[in-house]
């Protein structure tokens, strides 16, 4: 229980209700999303590579933009039974396919998963928000290099 997800759960109390958590796909698991929703926090993340997306299903909001139901999975080892039972049987998750037109980016197409299901939140805005996460990664790398912490053993 010392991985990145467990560490984020430890500081979850400092994230205010009404906030939007911008995260990479490592933080887009069903139970993590359910716990953030329970706290009143929305999440924008990249969909995990093992999760299939079928834009022919769900409530269509636009081209390659829909809201689908993700069913509850079996209780993970790290979660107690009480917490598991109080979580909903499914989550309404918006999936948006984003194309990356910038040269030099390895990823050309990705799917964003978010709890922001209101169609007033435009797919283009979700794409721009997720793109800003990459800038934060570059800034963090720059700080590490400047402090001589880019290679840690």
N, C-alpha and C positions, 0 to 999 in steps of 0.2 A: 504493500500500500504506500509506496513511495514514488510511483510513476507520476507523470505529468497530470493525468486525470485526477488521481488521488490528491495531489497537491492543490489543484484548482478547486476541488471540492472543499478542502480545508479552509480556503479563503472566500468561499462562496458567500458567507455572511457579510462581507464588505462590498458586495455588488448590490447596488440599490435596485429595488423593484422599479420597473419602467425603463431600465437600462437595456442596451443591446450589446450582447457579447459577440464579438467578431473573432472567429477561431478557425484554425486549420482543420482538416478532415479527421484528425485524430480525436477531436472533441465532439464529433457528430453522432455518437452512438445513441441508441434509443433511450437508455436510462439516463444518460447525461442530459439529453434534451428534455426529458420528462421532469427531471429535478429542477432544471432552470425554469421551465414553464411554471412549475409549482411555486417557485419563488417570485414569479411575475417578471422574469427576465426573458427577453427574446434573444434568439440566437441566429446568426448568419454564419454558415460554415460550408466547406466544400463537402460534397457527398463522398462517403467512403467508397473506395474502389471496388469493394466486394458487394455493394448494394446495387441491384439492378434498377434502372429507371425506364419506365414505359410511358411515354407522353400520350398514348392513346387512352390511358385510364385516368380516373379522377375527374375533378371539376376543372375544366379548362379555363384559364385566365387569359391566354394568349398563345402565340406560336411558341412551342417548347417552354411553356409556363403553365403549371397546373398545381392543384392541391390534392394530395393523396392521403390515405389513411395508412399509417404504419402500425401494424399490430404489435402488441406487447410480446416480448420474448420471455424465455425462462429466466428465473431469478438468477442474477450473477452471484458468485461467491462472496463478493465484497458487500452485498446489500442484505440488510436484515429483512426478515419476513414481514414485519409490520410496514416498513417503507414500501416494500414490493406490493403488498395488498392495497395500499391507499392510492397507488398510481393508477391512472386510467388504463382501460384495456386497449386503447389505440391513441395515436397522436395524429393530428392534422398537420401535415408538413407540406410546405410549398417547395417545389423543385423547379429550377430555372436553368436551362442550358445557356451557357455563355460562350461566345466565340472570342478568342483573343487575337486581335488584328496586329498587335505590335510585333515587329521583327525582333528576333533575339530571345523571345520567350519560348521555352521548351514545350510548354503545354499550349495547344492550339484551341482545345475545346474542353470545358469543364462544366460540371453541374453543381449549382449552389443549392443547398438545402437550408430552409429557414422556417422559423415559427411565425414569421411576418406574413400572414396569409391574406391580409386585406389587399384587394386589387388596386387600391389607391397608391400602394407602394409599388412603384414601377420596376419592372424587371431590369431596366437600364440602371436605375439607382442602386439596386442590389449588386449588380455587376461592378459598378464603380466603387461601392463600399468594399466589396471583397478584394478588388484590385488594390485598394489602399492598405490592406493587410500585408501585401507583399512589400510595400514601401517600408512598413514597420520592421519587417524581417531584414531588409537591407540596412536600415538605420542601426538595428541591433548588431548586425555583423560589423558595421563600421566602428561602433563603440568598442567591440571586442578587439578588433585589429589595433585600434588606437591605444588601448590599454595593454596590448601584448597578450591578450587572452584568447586569441583566435584558435590556438592549438592547446587543448588541455589534455593532460594524460592522467 
